[in-house]
Amino acid sequence: MPFQKHRLIVGFIFLAVALSAVLAFGDLVLFAFKPAQPGSDKIVILEVRKGQNNLEITRSLESEGVVRDAKTFYRLGRLSRQWKNIKAGEYKVSPAMSPIQIFSILTSGISLVHQITVREGENMYEIAADLESKRLTTRKRFLELCRNPEFFRPLLGDQSDGIANLEGYLFPDTYFFNRSLSAEDMIRQMVRRFLAMWSDAELVRAKELGFSRHQTITLASIVEKETGVPQERPMISSVFHNRLKKKMRLQSDPTTIYGIWERYDGNLQKADLSEKTPYNTYAISGLPPGPISNPGKEAIHAALFPVESPFLFFVSHNDGTHEFTRTFAEHSNAVRRFQMDRSARAGKSWRDFSTRAKGATGTPKVEGTAGQGLGTSQP
């Protein structure tokens, strides 16, 4: 009799445990398919970092109101074995989603992407700042990689000798990056776009001119910064080619600005033009040691195929276009007309051209107070 009573008690306990498990499982199933706030229009951007603790992810979701019960959500993930499938990235979730839907998103690996546009004429400092503002990397890290020969030389291949950094090779385009990408990954994409653009045809033409790839990109970067008007690029290129042939200094304001970029406040001073930095083409002869920006395909084409002209000088019309002249006397006259005469500058801007002509791209030349246009001294 006592033995039978013992068996009966054990049976009741087993039944109670089984019933409790069934009820708990039923509650878990109901939880899995029930949103925290049905019909909510709230959107939460959840960033899952590599190696992040699963409990931290759960608490973040609970604190944002995306899940009702952190413990139950965590248990659901363990029982369904979803935690091991969570991928690092940035995801858009909502309290209107059920826990099952949330796990489906977090394990998909389809992370949110951020559109990054590298514009023609932007330099690596500006690109780094843009990436940092979107929290995709830090400015410091991006620039460290751009200056690290061990990193960038394998990317550029056998034409990387003598190159100090990746300026000029971060090709202007629109990119889509997510937070799971490293700074290395993003830079590789930009350089691959450059290499896809630079073909054997460009290399052959560069050799015809007596230029290396690096010299071509350096000149193209100057052309890109000197004008935002597409039609002018071949003529701007012609002036620089003519000056190089005559061994005249290029005397380009944008190169001087690049040489003092870390302290440049938007105002080019006369003292800056006499400072002998490697990029100050008022003080050095020939091309600077490398590009001053990242030129687009049209600027590179202009550097390779300048129009034939007799011009050695140009000066801004203050509206995005330029006056081209042959002699220093003609240039001096143009400077008086378009720069020294305040009435010629009043109310004008390089932006004026873009309102009159479609297709004006790139970043315009930055006008300083010291320069009066290209070639302020005689050849």
QUIUR-V876553 format. One record per helix or strand of 2 or more residues. SS is the DSSP state (alpha for helix, beta for strand). FROM is the first residue (numbers start at 0). TO is the last residue. Records with the same first field share a line. If there is no record, write none. Layout:
BEGIN
SS->FROM-TO / FROM-TO
END
This chain:
BEGIN
alpha->1-32 / 53-62 / 69-78 / 82-84 / 98-105 / 123-132 / 138-145 / 148-158 / 182-196 / 199-208 / 212-225 / 229-244 / 252-258 / 260-262 / 269-273 / 296-303 / 327-339 / 341-344 / 350-355
beta->43-47 / 88-92 / 113-116 / 173-176 / 312-315 / 321-324
END
